[in-house]
Amino acid sequence: MAAQSGIAPTQDLLDTWTTALQDPATRLVKIAIQDEQLVPAGTFTTTSSDLDDSDAVERDFALFERPDIVEDKVPAYFVYRLTPPPSSTFLFTSYVPDHAPVRAKMLYASTRNTLVRALGDARLVESVFATAKADLTHAAYLSHVAHRAADAPLTSREQEMRDVRRAEAEASADGAGAGSEGRSALFGVGEGEGEGKGEGGEEGQGDEKLRGVLPWSDEAKEAVRALGDGGQGAEEDALVQLEIDPANETVILSPSQPTSLSSLPTSSPAYLLARHPALASSSPGALVLVYSCPAASPVRHRLLYSSAVVPLYRVAAERFAGVKVARKLETDSPSEITRAWLDAELGAASSSTDTPSASGAATPTQGPQQVQEDDKPKFARPARPGRRR
């Protein structure tokens, strides 16, 4: 914060300001610094006889064109009435011309905050800095108001995050109106809602309303169940692609199933379920879930898919299709999904979980690995400063 000059308003200025607050005809108060004090330099009334005239605010900006009010090289403060009593709001203008003496510029800059506090910043709803007479027009004032109300310039990342927050707000509003039907999958349902059996008594109908778990179409259930049973053919072709119908928030079988790992969509998210030899030994019939979310996907789709992938991985596949998903992989580049990529991701996990220990017992797959005392790294004591290493 800039240092303050210590210049204070005189009692005469405070009395003038009190009168101006109560007098609706007072349009402009000019304040100047004289003899190291803030003093009133003139009070000017509105040019309109009708105090309720809404156009008077614009017309009275002509007061700034008078040479006895605004001088080319002399700084001043101007307090311009925007609304009449009892609200009495004002525009505060700090006028410091470019050609003013340097000392005067410094005094007015370092005294501005003191004056604003003395007048009451709650009434000074707008504040501008002016360096020329052209800045003291109604058009310049409207430009200032529009600029202040405009959105701040955002980077592409900031714009994307704002769109995501807007989509979350819209989804929240949509979910709140759903009532007992269950909220949007983006936010789930209230505690205790949708649990147990459905209204018809069929097991699993109410489970579809669990928090974050989207319902599945019959085609999606059958395809994933057949994949887990080995009914999709050879391993290289053992693929099932699922997608979400955003209108109904339901997991469905993609109309166009991929013929290979490289044929996933590049402009929309997708879930790909596949079998892999690395999972066969530890979890027979288990699948791997690949969540693909390209950067070009619509913001709402990305939000919807990302909020549903964990429930699909942990709950939905086993609940609806009776298959276990052992691993979940994610990527934002569908082109990198290849057999070699799957082998690299799943092969490393398989070797770490399936390799027996020296005693013949399996190495635990859960919990942190214990570090033996002999395996801890040893460090040499650092050399003292100034000594030759």
C-alpha angles and dihedrals in degrees: 000000000000118000115261122236096224091233110144133195118261123238088249090060093048091051091048090051093050090052092047091053091057098040111078091193092065107099104165137026119191118204127190139178113245127167091353092304137104107241136171112262098186145328119223128193130218120273092223123089091204107073091194093056106127092202093056092085090061095043094048091062082083086080088077089063092066111102092216090060103040118034125193098235105018119092122221144162119244126197110195121191115235101172132023126241140323091037093032101180121180144197112234115208125187104202113195112159119217091238095051118118114275094239091053091050091053094047094050093045093050095044100048097089092048091054093047091053092048093052094043118259091220090072095045096078094167129038127186139173118225128192099172140028089254088068091060099071133105090245091054089050092052090048090053092050092048092048092050092049094047122100116265115253108268134198118236090259093050091047090051092051091049089052090050092052090048090051090049091052092049092047090049091053091048091049093049090058094052093080115183091355088084129257129273116290088242090071105018124214135295121280111283095014120128096008125139123009127350125250092270091053093246112143114245099021093101091040090067088071095058115127110292096348110124121207118253129225118239091247091055092050093050094046094050092044091052090048091054091048091052096251098131097080129243123008095254090057097040097116135129122183120205130187138181123249099222093200094059099019090231129142108238138176110264111250090226111048117204118253091200141009091262096059099077117128116271099202103044136042122259142177117229121194119194143163120239132187091229090068097044097081097047100033114016111210093014120138137211120232118213114193110200118191113169118205090239092063119117113266095240092050091050090050092048096047095044092052093050101043098081095049089047091051097044104031120001102061094052094039098049104026103023094235130121122232105211100181138025122204127184133198139165093205115066090190091070093059102103135140089258090053091052091047091051093048099041100031092062092050092047094052092049094050102036102045110104122226124245092263091057096252120120117258110251113256097200132063129030118306112253115237114221119227092243091051096057112110116254121219129202118235109260118249119258117257114271096018121119111251 
